[in-house]
Amino acid sequence: MTLSTILLLPQLIIGSYTSKGNPGIEVFNWDAKTGKASKSYTLNSPAASYQAISGDYLFSVSEEGDGKASVSSFQMRNGKYEAINTELSRGDHPCFILYREKSQTLYTANYTGGSVSVFQTESGRLKPLAQYIAYSGSSINKDRQNSAHAHMVALSPDQNTLIVTDLGSDKIYAHRILANGLLAESPQEINITPGNGPRHIRFNAKGDRAYLLNELSSDVDVFAVKGSQLNKIQSIPADTSAAKVKGSADIHISPNGKWLMASNRISSNQVVVFKIEADGKLTRVFHQNVAKIPRNFTFDPSGKFVLVASQEEDRVQVFHFDDKTGSLKDSHQDILVKSPVSLLIR
C-alpha cells in the first residue's frame, strides 16, 4: 500500500482507559474494503472514554474524579491530530461528549457528578466552562441509583433541544438550547420505569422514533416522537439471560436505518440485533457472543462491518455484517488496544 493510499484511508479513533499505561487515544488507518486496521499514531489523553468529531477537530473527555475531570481539543494538521487545549469540566467522571455545530458548543455528561458541563469553542479551542447544571434525585436500585448519574447527552432531531439521560433518577431531561448554545435551566422531565437506569438514546433519521437503552433492566424502550413529547410504544429485552444483575452498554442504528443493535456487558457478553419494522417497533433477530465487557461499538460508514470494543480483553473485534439477515460473523481481524471503550471512524 502506497503512502498516498494510506493518507486517503478513513481513520479509526479508539479511546481507552489508561490504567494499564496506554496513551488514551490511538489512531488507525481503516480499510473499508477489507475491514483491516493499521496503527498510525497515538495521543496522550488520560481516561479518554469518549470522543466527538467536528470537521478537523477532535474532542475528548478525561473520565477522572477528584477535580481532575476535563475535556481536551485537538486539530487535524498534516494528517494527524495535534493538541489545542484542555479545560476542567467541574463535574466528575465525564463519560459522554457531544458537539453542536450550530452554536459551536460542546456538552459533556458527568456520571458521578450527576451533571452536564457546557463549553463554548472558537476555531476548536475550548473556552473556560460556560455553564454547569447539576441534577438531583435517586431511584429504587440502592446500589446504583442513590444519586443522579448523567450518562449521555444527545440532540433532538431538530437540533434545538439537549437530551440528558439520568441513570440515577430514572429520568430524561430535555433542555431548550439558547442562541449562544447555553441551556435553559428548567428542563422538561420524562420519567422512565423505576429501576431501569436509562443510559443511551438514539433517534431514527426521520426523527419520529427514539430508542432508549436502559442499563440496569437491559430493556430497549421505543418512543413515538412528536415535538418535545416521547410516548412509549414498546419495551423489548436486549438481554434475555436469567441473571439478576444486568448491564447493557451501547445502542446504534445502522447507516441505512434498517437495523438496531445493543451491547450487553455484565450478565452476557453479546451484541443483539433488532430489525426496525415499518412502524418503528423492534423484532429481535440475532445475537452474537463477543469478547468480555463490550462497551462502545460502531458501524463503519459502509454498514458492512461492526466494530466492538472489549474493555476487559484489550481488543476491538471486527465483524462482517449481513444486511440481508442482520447476522454478524467474526472477521478474525482483532485490533489490539488496552481497555478500549470508545470508537469513531472519520
Secondary structure, DSSP 8 states (H G I E B T S, - for coil): --HHHHHHS-EEEEEE--TTS--EEEEEEEETTTTEEEEEEEEE-TT---EEEETTEEEEEE---TT--EEEEEEEETTEEEEEEEEE-SSSSEEEEEEETTTTEEEEEETTTTEEEEEEEETTEE-S--EEEE-----S-TTT-SS--EEEEEE-TTS-EEEEEETTTTEEEEEEB-TTS-B-SS-EEEE--TT--EEEEEE-TTSSEEEEEETTT-EEEEEEEETTEEEEEEEEES-----SS--EEEEEE-TTSSEEEEEE-SS--EEEEEEE-TTS-EEEEEEEE-SSSEEEEEE-TTSSEEEEEETTTTEEEEEEE-TTT--EEE-S--EE-SSEEEEEE-
